[in-house]
Amino acid sequence: MIKAANYLKPAWARRHFELALPLLPSGTATVLWLGDKKLVESGAAETELKEDTPGVQVFPLVLEGEAVGRLLLLPPAGTAASAENWGNALVHGLQGILEAEHARRSVGQETLESYREMALLQRAVTELNHSLKPAAVAASLLKEFDGRKDAADFGGVFLRNPDDATLELIQSFGDDGANAFARFQDSHLFGEIATREIGDIINDLPASPLWAKESADFKALLWLPLVAHGENLGLLVLASCHADGFAAGDLKRAQTLASVAASALRNAQLYAAEQEMFQAFVRVIATAIDAKSPYTAGHCRRVPEIALLIAEKAHQASHGPFAPFTLDEDGRKTLEIAAMLHDCGKVVTPEWVIDKSTKLDAIQNRLELVQLRFEVLRRDALLDYRKALAGGIDDGAATQAYQDRLSELDADFAFLEKCNRGGEFISAEHVARIRTIAAVEWRNAQGGAFPLLDDNEVYNLCTPRGTLNPEERKIIEDHAVHTIKMLSQIPFPRSLRNVTEYAGGHHERIDGTGYPNHLKNDQLSIPARIMAIADIFEALTAPDRPYRKAGNLSWALDIMHRMKQDNHIDGNLFDLFLSEGVYLEYARKHLAPDQIEAVDVSRYLG
């Protein structure tokens, strides 16, 4: 309905009439109405002029076929013809003015509506392209229809499975919309619209030949395939409880939004695929690192679990040193990837160093060679014994000398075997005895004389602690350098920019004595400090280390407590690790029952 009451100003209309009234027969009464508004009234009349007043001439004002006003004339007797000519002329002028004003207002309204539609569309485009998750894109699309005046009562976005082309509802709105669409999805009608390449509207569903009395929830439908770059990604379905629910304008607007949403949806799917591919690549690298040695299998899969457990507890802290710390989705992903790749530098570390379970381990176990030399000395002792008997030496004395020599050799080999394990500190006295044993000569089959231990074997056996000599330890420590170098070459997106820092700092110490960069507490982020604790705890409790059996909880926590006291690990994080029960949650999932015992953590706190 056109509301034309304000199209003409009363003052202008009166002035127009004043100029025209002298042309009317004297005594003519006139009234001009626009809508229900009386703009002008002139002349004298005994009663108020109405359309059914005897002798009244009515001149309608029409816009787009709709009556929007009327001019009433009541001329004196005998002047009807001239009054009619005057009325036609005046109405003709008014009609032109009204049509011009109506056109001006229509253009203005259309411009305003177009501007509003463009503003809404721009906002919708921004929101649709803001998210890189398919479900979020679908939610943004449906938001443009949910709650609009005269809009759909239901809306749903179905995503197509690229493997079998089936459609899955990922977002919906409406009263019990998910169940309503689930019922609709089982209908013949849904099967029909799902296969069509273009969208359409079906109003008055019960009258449609496609309706098989299956869609009782809906009375009208609007559907559009979501197509981007020629690929059908899914389906947008809007439904109404009213038989005349949708118009051509609704379809046009939906087409525009669906086109934008389809592009955003494709971008989200491509991003998700790239993320999955990257995650798979990370898992492959982590698996390769673990598979490099049977003694570290699972390490790169278990450290992320511990690290994320600690980080989540720090994130949840409402007071204390970790109250300001937050961990968003990007932060979690960054920490997880860093934890999975923290040992990636070990791919260039020789296996014989990683797997070195004893001091004489190398490409081959050199203790076996030492044992063979002792067997040669035992053979020589036997030959000396037989020569003594043949030379007439007393049998008892010769036998005693032989037994003493065998006992001495057994004791020396047992001593070397114990030193080789790396389980105890090698003192100066131990070093002196090793060198004394090394100086003993043995002869090969050609008669050549050689020391019982070569210089490298002496050097390794004299290693004070553990099984690695300083050069081998440097090779192991360099894996952190290689990790940083390798990860620095990966162009991580901004959201993952801290992966290298977190991964490369897992052997740093709070006091700056760690490696490779000797960073101190204030130079290490909280996630990097978390990485150190996760790496140490997993290593201490792991069942697959070459140099020792798996430690139980109290043994592992004792060592970590000493590291806390020595300012090697973050004391506050270690306290959080204990007080929040992270150690126990992980232990119950991954440790053997005999590794888990009751631990009084209060003695480690503070």
KEFI-484607 format. One line per field, with one value per residue (C-alpha): residue in one letter; chain; x negated, y, z negated. Coordinates in steps of 0.05 Angstrom, whole numbers, padded with zeros to 5 digits. Each point is the difference from the previous one (the first is absolute). Layout:
BEGIN
resn <- [a	...]
chain <- [A	...]
east <- [X	...]
north <- [Y	...]
up <- [Z	...]
//
This chain:
BEGIN
resn <- [m	i	k	a	a	n	y	l	k	p	a	w	a	r	r	h	f	e	l	a	l	p	l	l	p	s	g	t	a	t	v	l	w	l	g	d	k	k	l	v	e	s	g	a	a	e	t	e	l	k	e	d	t	p	g	v	q	v	f	p	l	v	l	e	g	e	a	v	g	r	l	l	l	l	p	p	a	g	t	a	a	s	a	e	n	w	g	n	a	l	v	h	g	l	q	g	i	l	e	a	e	h	a	r	r	s	v	g	q	e	t	l	e	s	y	r	e	m	a	l	l	q	r	a	v	t	e	l	n	h	s	l	k	p	a	a	v	a	a	s	l	l	k	e	f	d	g	r	k	d	a	a	d	f	g	g	v	f	l	r	n	p	d	d	a	t	l	e	l	i	q	s	f	g	d	d	g	a	n	a	f	a	r	f	q	d	s	h	l	f	g	e	i	a	t	r	e	i	g	d	i	i	n	d	l	p	a	s	p	l	w	a	k	e	s	a	d	f	k	a	l	l	w	l	p	l	v	a	h	g	e	n	l	g	l	l	v	l	a	s	c	h	a	d	g	f	a	a	g	d	l	k	r	a	q	t	l	a	s	v	a	a	s	a	l	r	n	a	q	l	y	a	a	e	q	e	m	f	q	a	f	v	r	v	i	a	t	a	i	d	a	k	s	p	y	t	a	g	h	c	r	r	v	p	e	i	a	l	l	i	a	e	k	a	h	q	a	s	h	g	p	f	a	p	f	t	l	d	e	d	g	r	k	t	l	e	i	a	a	m	l	h	d	c	g	k	v	v	t	p	e	w	v	i	d	k	s	t	k	l	d	a	i	q	n	r	l	e	l	v	q	l	r	f	e	v	l	r	r	d	a	l	l	d	y	r	k	a	l	a	g	g	i	d	d	g	a	a	t	q	a	y	q	d	r	l	s	e	l	d	a	d	f	a	f	l	e	k	c	n	r	g	g	e	f	i	s	a	e	h	v	a	r	i	r	t	i	a	a	v	e	w	r	n	a	q	g	g	a	f	p	l	l	d	d	n	e	v	y	n	l	c	t	p	r	g	t	l	n	p	e	e	r	k	i	i	e	d	h	a	v	h	t	i	k	m	l	s	q	i	p	f	p	r	s	l	r	n	v	t	e	y	a	g	g	h	h	e	r	i	d	g	t	g	y	p	n	h	l	k	n	d	q	l	s	i	p	a	r	i	m	a	i	a	d	i	f	e	a	l	t	a	p	d	r	p	y	r	k	a	g	n	l	s	w	a	l	d	i	m	h	r	m	k	q	d	n	h	i	d	g	n	l	f	d	l	f	l	s	e	g	v	y	l	e	y	a	r	k	h	l	a	p	d	q	i	e	a	v	d	v	s	r	y	l	g]
chain <- [A	A	A	A	A	A	A	A	A	A	A	A	A	A	A	A	A	A	A	A	A	A	A	A	A	A	A	A	A	A	A	A	A	A	A	A	A	A	A	A	A	A	A	A	A	A	A	A	A	A	A	A	A	A	A	A	A	A	A	A	A	A	A	A	A	A	A	A	A	A	A	A	A	A	A	A	A	A	A	A	A	A	A	A	A	A	A	A	A	A	A	A	A	A	A	A	A	A	A	A	A	A	A	A	A	A	A	A	A	A	A	A	A	A	A	A	A	A	A	A	A	A	A	A	A	A	A	A	A	A	A	A	A	A	A	A	A	A	A	A	A	A	A	A	A	A	A	A	A	A	A	A	A	A	A	A	A	A	A	A	A	A	A	A	A	A	A	A	A	A	A	A	A	A	A	A	A	A	A	A	A	A	A	A	A	A	A	A	A	A	A	A	A	A	A	A	A	A	A	A	A	A	A	A	A	A	A	A	A	A	A	A	A	A	A	A	A	A	A	A	A	A	A	A	A	A	A	A	A	A	A	A	A	A	A	A	A	A	A	A	A	A	A	A	A	A	A	A	A	A	A	A	A	A	A	A	A	A	A	A	A	A	A	A	A	A	A	A	A	A	A	A	A	A	A	A	A	A	A	A	A	A	A	A	A	A	A	A	A	A	A	A	A	A	A	A	A	A	A	A	A	A	A	A	A	A	A	A	A	A	A	A	A	A	A	A	A	A	A	A	A	A	A	A	A	A	A	A	A	A	A	A	A	A	A	A	A	A	A	A	A	A	A	A	A	A	A	A	A	A	A	A	A	A	A	A	A	A	A	A	A	A	A	A	A	A	A	A	A	A	A	A	A	A	A	A	A	A	A	A	A	A	A	A	A	A	A	A	A	A	A	A	A	A	A	A	A	A	A	A	A	A	A	A	A	A	A	A	A	A	A	A	A	A	A	A	A	A	A	A	A	A	A	A	A	A	A	A	A	A	A	A	A	A	A	A	A	A	A	A	A	A	A	A	A	A	A	A	A	A	A	A	A	A	A	A	A	A	A	A	A	A	A	A	A	A	A	A	A	A	A	A	A	A	A	A	A	A	A	A	A	A	A	A	A	A	A	A	A	A	A	A	A	A	A	A	A	A	A	A	A	A	A	A	A	A	A	A	A	A	A	A	A	A	A	A	A	A	A	A	A	A	A	A	A	A	A	A	A	A	A	A	A	A	A	A	A	A	A	A	A	A	A	A	A	A	A	A	A	A	A	A	A	A	A	A	A	A	A	A	A	A	A	A	A	A	A	A	A	A	A	A	A	A	A	A	A	A	A	A	A	A	A	A	A	A	A	A	A	A	A	A	A	A	A	A	A	A	A	A	A	A	A	A	A	A]
east <- [00000	-00028	00001	00005	00029	-00066	-00016	00029	-00009	00067	-00027	-00022	00067	00039	-00042	00012	00075	00001	-00030	00051	00064	00015	00009	00056	00073	00015	00026	-00037	-00020	-00064	-00037	-00067	-00016	-00066	00010	00039	-00029	00041	-00049	00045	00072	00030	00067	00065	00043	00058	-00027	-00069	-00017	-00001	-00003	00073	00023	00051	-00033	-00071	-00051	-00056	-00069	-00045	-00075	-00034	-00072	-00019	00073	00016	00046	-00040	00045	00060	00024	00073	00038	00070	00014	00063	00058	-00012	-00076	-00017	-00034	-00048	-00014	-00017	-00050	-00032	-00002	-00033	-00052	-00016	-00003	-00045	-00049	00005	-00009	-00064	-00027	00020	-00032	-00065	-00001	00016	-00056	-00048	00019	-00001	-00070	-00022	00031	-00031	-00067	00006	00022	-00057	-00049	00028	-00003	-00072	-00019	00032	-00033	-00067	00007	00022	-00059	-00048	00030	00004	-00073	-00022	00000	-00040	00044	00056	00050	-00014	00010	00066	00021	-00016	00041	00061	-00006	00018	00069	00015	00042	00013	00069	00041	-00059	-00004	00023	-00054	-00068	-00052	-00068	-00019	-00072	-00016	-00048	-00050	-00009	00071	00039	00045	00026	-00008	00036	-00054	00040	00074	00049	00074	00043	-00029	-00032	-00051	00053	00046	-00056	-00018	00071	-00002	-00065	00033	00054	00006	00003	-00069	-00029	00028	-00025	-00068	-00014	00021	-00053	00039	00042	00073	00061	00059	00057	00062	-00038	00063	00019	-00068	-00007	-00066	00036	00015	00031	-00068	-00018	00052	-00047	-00003	00050	-00049	-00073	-00057	-00063	-00066	-00060	-00065	-00046	-00071	-00048	00047	00001	00066	-00019	00068	00070	00035	00073	00048	00070	00063	00062	00041	00023	-00022	-00065	-00048	-00003	-00048	-00036	-00015	-00030	-00043	-00027	-00013	-00037	-00047	-00014	-00006	-00051	-00043	00009	-00019	-00066	-00013	00019	-00049	-00054	00015	-00002	-00066	-00029	00024	-00031	-00066	00001	00013	-00056	-00047	00021	-00011	-00069	-00016	00023	-00042	-00062	00015	00009	-00065	-00036	00029	-00014	-00073	-00015	00039	-00020	00037	00062	00061	-00038	00023	00072	-00001	-00035	00057	00051	-00038	-00014	00073	00023	-00047	00017	00075	-00008	-00041	00054	00054	-00038	00040	-00055	-00074	-00057	00041	00063	-00020	-00017	00051	00001	00045	00011	-00060	-00043	00021	-00015	-00067	-00020	00023	-00039	-00061	00003	00007	-00059	-00045	-00048	00003	-00074	-00015	00012	-00072	-00027	-00035	00040	-00060	-00004	00075	00001	-00066	00020	-00072	-00066	-00029	00061	-00012	00016	-00015	-00005	-00075	00006	00005	-00067	-00030	00030	-00034	-00067	00011	00013	-00067	-00033	00035	-00027	-00070	00008	00018	-00060	-00046	00029	-00015	-00070	-00013	00021	-00043	-00058	00004	00031	00039	00071	00031	-00038	00015	00074	00004	-00034	00048	00061	-00025	-00009	00070	00029	-00038	00025	00072	-00004	-00028	00053	00055	-00027	-00001	00069	00026	-00034	00030	00071	-00006	00042	-00050	-00050	-00071	-00050	-00074	-00015	00046	-00037	-00067	00022	00030	-00067	-00038	00045	-00007	-00076	00002	-00021	00032	-00026	00038	-00010	-00058	-00035	00012	00005	00057	00026	00061	00040	-00013	-00001	00073	00025	-00038	00028	00072	-00007	-00028	00063	00019	00076	00047	-00018	-00016	-00068	-00004	-00001	00059	00038	-00013	00028	00063	00006	-00007	00067	00031	-00041	00021	00073	-00004	-00034	00050	00062	-00026	00003	00075	00043	00049	00063	00005	00044	-00057	-00058	-00024	-00009	-00076	-00009	00041	-00033	-00071	00002	00016	-00073	-00009	-00005	00027	-00070	-00028	-00043	00043	-00011	-00004	00007	-00009	00065	00022	00069	00020	-00021	00043	00075	00047	00013	-00075	-00008	00059	-00034	-00062	00041	00041	-00064	-00035	00059	00013	-00074	-00005	00062	-00007	-00008	-00046	-00066	-00063	-00040	00050	00067	00063	00002	00058	00037	-00036	-00069	00019	00030	-00060	-00046	00046	00004	-00076	00002	00050	-00046	-00060	00041	-00001	00075	00056	00018	00069	00016	-00026	00045	00059	-00018	00005	00056	00048	-00015	-00026	-00055	00050	00050	-00055	-00028	00066	00006	-00071	-00041	-00003	00035	-00066	-00024	00058	-00001	00029	-00040	00004	-00008	00004	-00073	-00018	00044	-00020]
north <- [00000	00067	00052	00065	00045	00037	00004	00071	00055	00032	00071	-00015	-00033	00060	00048	-00042	00001	00075	00011	-00047	00019	00064	-00046	-00038	00021	00044	-00038	-00066	-00040	-00043	-00050	-00035	-00064	-00039	-00065	00016	00071	00061	00048	00055	00021	00061	00029	-00004	-00061	-00013	-00069	-00032	-00024	-00075	-00044	-00017	00072	00017	00038	-00013	-00014	-00049	00002	-00057	00006	-00066	-00027	-00068	-00017	00015	00057	00045	00062	00036	00069	00015	00058	00024	00054	00044	-00024	00005	00004	-00074	-00002	00057	-00027	-00067	00030	00038	-00062	-00042	00054	00007	-00075	-00008	00049	-00031	-00069	00020	00030	-00061	-00047	00040	00000	-00074	-00015	00042	-00035	-00068	00012	00025	-00059	-00049	00035	-00004	-00072	-00016	00035	-00038	-00065	00014	00017	-00064	-00039	00032	-00019	-00070	-00008	00023	-00048	-00058	00008	00012	-00073	-00057	-00054	-00029	-00003	00074	00020	-00037	00034	00068	-00015	-00021	00061	00042	-00033	-00016	00053	00044	00029	-00044	-00048	-00076	-00038	-00052	-00001	-00054	-00009	-00069	-00017	-00050	-00057	00000	-00076	-00024	00065	-00009	00063	00015	00054	00043	00061	00017	00047	-00003	-00032	-00071	00015	-00056	-00054	00033	-00001	-00072	-00020	00041	-00032	-00068	00025	-00009	00075	00010	-00052	00039	00069	-00028	-00023	00064	00047	00064	00024	00019	00015	-00045	00036	-00038	-00066	-00044	00024	-00018	-00064	-00013	-00003	-00070	00019	-00009	00071	00017	00049	00047	00035	00036	-00010	00039	-00038	00015	-00044	00028	00000	00028	-00008	-00050	-00045	-00015	00007	-00006	00027	00059	-00013	00052	-00021	00036	-00020	00044	-00022	00066	00003	00023	00050	00012	00053	-00052	-00046	00055	00021	-00072	-00013	00057	-00023	-00073	00018	00036	-00054	-00055	00035	00010	-00073	-00024	00043	-00029	-00071	00013	00031	-00060	-00047	00038	-00001	-00075	-00011	00041	-00037	-00066	00024	00018	-00069	-00033	00038	-00016	-00074	00001	00030	-00052	-00056	00021	-00036	-00054	00035	00064	-00030	00040	00057	00052	-00024	00002	00066	00040	-00032	00020	00070	00013	-00025	00048	00058	-00011	00003	00064	00029	-00017	00032	00059	00024	-00008	00007	-00030	00041	00045	-00060	-00017	-00056	00009	-00050	00025	-00005	-00072	-00019	00036	-00036	-00068	00007	00025	-00059	-00050	00030	00019	-00058	00006	00017	-00072	-00022	00020	-00030	-00067	-00059	-00030	00064	00002	-00075	00000	-00041	-00012	00037	-00048	-00002	00028	-00026	-00067	-00020	00006	-00034	-00065	00015	00014	-00066	-00037	00031	-00025	-00069	00005	00017	-00059	-00044	00028	-00015	-00071	-00006	00029	-00050	-00059	00026	00005	-00072	-00023	00039	-00039	00053	-00027	-00018	00034	00064	00001	-00013	00055	00050	-00019	00008	00066	00025	-00021	00033	00064	00000	-00014	00056	00049	-00016	00004	00068	00024	-00028	00040	00064	-00011	00003	00073	-00008	00028	00056	-00016	00023	00014	-00069	-00031	00037	-00023	-00073	00006	00027	-00056	-00053	00035	-00005	-00077	-00028	-00055	-00033	-00016	-00062	00032	00015	00075	00032	00049	00034	-00033	00065	00051	00074	00011	-00056	00028	00069	-00025	-00045	00060	00042	00024	-00006	-00034	-00035	00059	00032	00076	-00003	-00046	00042	00060	-00039	-00015	00072	00026	-00031	00063	00043	-00042	00004	00076	00002	-00048	00034	00069	-00019	-00015	00061	-00010	00044	00056	-00042	-00051	00049	-00024	-00073	00007	00037	-00051	-00060	00027	00017	-00067	-00010	00071	00011	00055	00019	00004	-00063	-00038	-00005	00018	00075	00003	00039	00021	00003	00068	-00020	-00062	00003	-00041	-00051	-00010	-00012	-00048	-00038	-00011	-00031	-00044	-00025	-00016	-00035	-00043	-00019	-00019	-00044	-00029	-00075	00000	00036	-00039	00019	-00017	-00032	00042	00041	00002	00064	00015	-00009	00045	00054	-00002	00015	00056	00029	00005	00033	00050	00014	00008	00050	-00043	-00003	00050	-00012	00030	-00044	-00061	00017	00007	-00066	-00033	00038	-00007	-00075	00002	-00049	-00050	00009	-00016	-00057	-00036	00001	-00016	-00031	-00072	-00016	-00014	00070	00033	00006	00049	00064	00055	00060	00049	-00012	00025	00063	00070]
up <- [00000	00022	-00056	00039	-00054	-00007	00074	00004	-00050	-00021	00009	00070	00017	-00028	00041	00062	-00013	-00013	00069	00033	-00038	00040	00061	-00035	00001	-00058	-00061	00016	-00061	00004	-00044	00014	-00038	00001	-00036	-00062	-00004	00022	00033	00028	-00010	00034	00019	-00040	-00010	-00046	-00016	00001	00070	00009	00061	-00006	-00009	00055	00057	-00024	00054	-00020	00032	-00025	-00008	00018	-00008	00028	00009	-00073	-00021	-00047	-00003	00030	00019	-00014	00035	-00013	00052	00002	00043	00074	-00005	-00003	00068	-00013	-00070	00029	00049	-00057	-00044	00055	00012	-00074	-00012	00061	-00030	-00069	00030	00033	-00064	-00040	00050	00000	-00076	-00002	00049	-00040	-00065	00033	00027	-00068	-00035	00049	-00009	-00075	00002	00048	-00046	-00060	00039	00021	-00071	-00025	00055	-00015	-00073	00019	00048	-00054	-00051	00049	00018	-00071	-00021	00028	-00030	00043	-00058	-00017	00073	00001	-00065	00029	00063	-00040	-00044	00060	00003	-00072	-00034	00061	00009	00046	00002	-00003	-00061	00011	00032	00010	00034	00025	00016	00054	-00015	00057	-00005	00007	00016	-00060	-00034	-00074	-00039	-00033	-00023	-00007	-00033	-00016	-00053	-00005	00067	-00003	-00009	00052	00051	-00019	00017	00063	00022	00002	00048	00075	00008	-00032	00047	00059	-00020	-00021	00071	00036	00025	-00011	-00058	-00002	-00042	-00015	-00033	-00023	-00005	-00005	00070	00030	00040	-00037	-00067	-00023	-00067	-00032	-00021	-00051	-00036	00060	00045	00046	00021	00028	00017	00034	00015	-00028	00060	00003	00059	00031	-00061	-00036	-00073	-00032	-00005	-00033	-00018	-00028	-00021	-00022	-00038	00048	00069	00032	-00038	00054	00057	00058	-00041	-00054	00052	00030	-00068	-00019	00065	-00013	-00071	00020	00054	-00051	-00051	00049	00014	-00074	-00012	00053	-00031	-00068	00028	00035	-00063	-00041	00051	-00002	-00076	00000	00050	-00043	-00063	00037	00021	-00072	-00023	00054	-00023	-00073	00018	00039	-00060	-00046	00049	00007	-00065	-00037	-00064	00015	00032	-00021	-00032	00052	-00008	-00076	-00013	00034	-00046	-00063	00027	00017	-00068	-00036	00046	-00010	-00076	00006	00045	-00051	-00058	-00028	-00048	-00011	00051	00057	-00007	00059	00044	00054	00050	00061	00056	00039	-00063	-00012	00072	-00003	-00064	00026	00065	-00036	-00048	00057	00037	-00059	00017	00076	-00001	-00020	00071	00013	-00065	00011	-00026	-00036	-00042	-00015	-00016	-00039	-00061	-00025	00005	00051	00044	00069	00069	-00033	-00073	-00014	-00068	00039	00032	-00069	-00024	00058	-00020	-00071	00029	00035	-00066	-00032	00057	-00013	-00074	00017	00046	-00054	-00050	00047	00015	-00075	-00010	00058	-00029	-00065	-00044	-00059	00021	-00060	00010	00075	-00012	-00052	00046	00056	-00045	-00026	00070	00021	-00062	00015	00072	-00023	-00051	00051	00052	-00052	-00020	00072	00012	-00060	00023	00069	-00026	-00019	-00062	-00050	-00005	00026	-00052	00007	-00029	00052	00055	-00025	-00001	00070	00026	-00036	00032	00068	-00004	-00002	00067	00041	00063	00063	00043	00037	-00065	00001	-00069	-00016	-00062	-00031	00009	00055	-00014	00021	-00043	-00060	00015	00002	-00062	-00039	00014	-00070	00006	00047	00065	00045	00005	00008	00077	00002	-00050	00045	00059	-00041	-00024	00071	00017	-00032	00048	00059	-00024	00000	00068	00031	-00028	00018	00073	-00004	00017	-00057	00004	-00050	-00046	-00007	-00001	-00069	00018	00009	-00066	-00040	00033	-00003	-00074	-00031	-00025	-00025	-00075	-00044	-00024	00071	-00003	00051	00074	00057	-00014	-00076	-00009	-00069	-00033	00026	00071	00001	00012	-00044	00056	00010	-00075	00002	00056	-00044	-00056	00047	00035	-00066	-00032	00061	00006	-00074	00001	00070	00003	00060	-00019	00019	-00062	-00055	-00015	-00007	-00064	-00048	-00018	-00065	00033	00058	-00044	-00047	00059	00025	-00069	-00003	00068	-00028	-00060	00047	00041	00062	00010	-00015	-00073	00007	00059	-00036	-00060	00048	00033	-00069	-00034	00059	00005	00071	-00017	-00026	00057	00050	-00042	-00005	00076	00022	-00057	-00021	-00066	-00035	00017	-00036	-00075	-00050	-00001	-00052	00046	-00057	-00015	00070	-00001	-00019]
//
